[in-house]
Amino acid sequence: MGEVQDEIELRLRENFSPTKLVVTNDSAKHAGHMGDDGSGESHFTVEIECALFATMNRVERQRAVNRALADLLENRIHALAIKAGA
């Protein structure tokens, strides 16, 4: 795992205490495309499940994940796919 992927995982564990968390680096699929900064850590998929999400709809779940990663999304992550469930 790379530095950004590790940071994503750390923040999501700290913020949500997930029962399931899978962070996948999809950057290799986007090499040479817009948003590829050459770091190999610009595109990710997050699959996360936690009890807190049971009270949230899909949009609220995605917003909560985006808030936890806000500064990374501004500076380090070009694309983030989120699959969030309870």
Legacy VTK file of the C-alpha trace (Angstrom):
# vtk DataFile Version 3.0
C-alpha trace
ASCII
DATASET POLYDATA
POINTS 86 float
0.000 0.000 0.000
1.058 3.542 -0.630
1.034 6.599 1.573
-2.324 7.973 0.348
-4.018 4.575 0.524
-2.740 4.114 4.088
-4.035 7.559 5.060
-7.478 6.838 3.567
-7.708 3.613 5.533
-6.512 5.223 8.777
-8.997 8.086 8.581
-11.939 5.878 7.730
-11.121 3.488 10.590
-10.811 6.397 13.039
-14.005 8.132 11.887
-16.334 5.175 11.383
-15.006 2.039 13.163
-16.100 0.011 10.133
-17.081 -3.636 10.218
-15.776 -3.872 6.648
-13.230 -1.679 4.916
-11.543 -2.305 1.585
-9.516 0.465 -0.047
-8.471 -0.344 -3.604
-5.951 1.677 -5.563
-7.352 1.949 -9.110
-4.670 4.360 -10.337
-2.975 1.914 -12.705
-6.215 1.713 -14.711
-6.019 5.472 -15.266
-2.333 5.917 -16.062
-1.864 8.665 -18.601
-5.442 9.916 -18.267
-6.540 13.274 -16.948
-6.032 13.418 -13.197
-3.107 11.001 -13.209
-0.391 12.885 -11.376
2.197 10.159 -11.897
2.243 9.215 -8.205
0.340 5.976 -8.729
-2.060 7.126 -6.005
-4.749 9.282 -7.573
-7.773 6.991 -8.103
-9.370 4.834 -5.402
-12.421 2.747 -4.584
-13.616 2.505 -0.987
-15.965 -0.226 0.200
-17.060 0.514 3.744
-19.718 -0.776 6.116
-20.427 0.499 9.623
-23.282 0.727 12.114
-23.459 4.531 11.816
-24.504 4.228 8.180
-27.743 2.427 9.169
-29.259 5.833 9.998
-28.073 7.481 6.776
-29.229 7.361 3.183
-26.776 6.747 0.326
-25.998 10.424 -0.235
-25.413 11.086 3.482
-23.030 8.124 3.655
-21.012 9.388 0.709
-20.895 12.903 2.131
-19.644 11.556 5.471
-16.812 9.670 3.741
-15.976 12.726 1.633
-15.806 14.906 4.779
-13.392 12.472 6.432
-11.124 12.690 3.375
-11.760 16.325 2.402
-8.182 17.621 2.290
-6.968 14.519 0.448
-9.714 15.029 -2.129
-8.567 18.613 -2.616
-4.889 17.813 -3.066
-4.058 14.131 -3.490
-7.062 12.140 -4.745
-8.423 12.788 -8.218
-11.215 10.195 -8.178
-12.939 8.293 -5.386
-15.640 5.678 -5.866
-17.582 4.969 -2.657
-19.623 1.875 -1.869
-21.005 2.503 1.631
-23.445 0.315 3.514
-24.676 -0.484 7.000
LINES 1 87
86 0 1 2 3 4 5 6 7 8 9 10 11 12 13 14 15 16 17 18 19 20 21 22 23 24 25 26 27 28 29 30 31 32 33 34 35 36 37 38 39 40 41 42 43 44 45 46 47 48 49 50 51 52 53 54 55 56 57 58 59 60 61 62 63 64 65 66 67 68 69 70 71 72 73 74 75 76 77 78 79 80 81 82 83 84 85
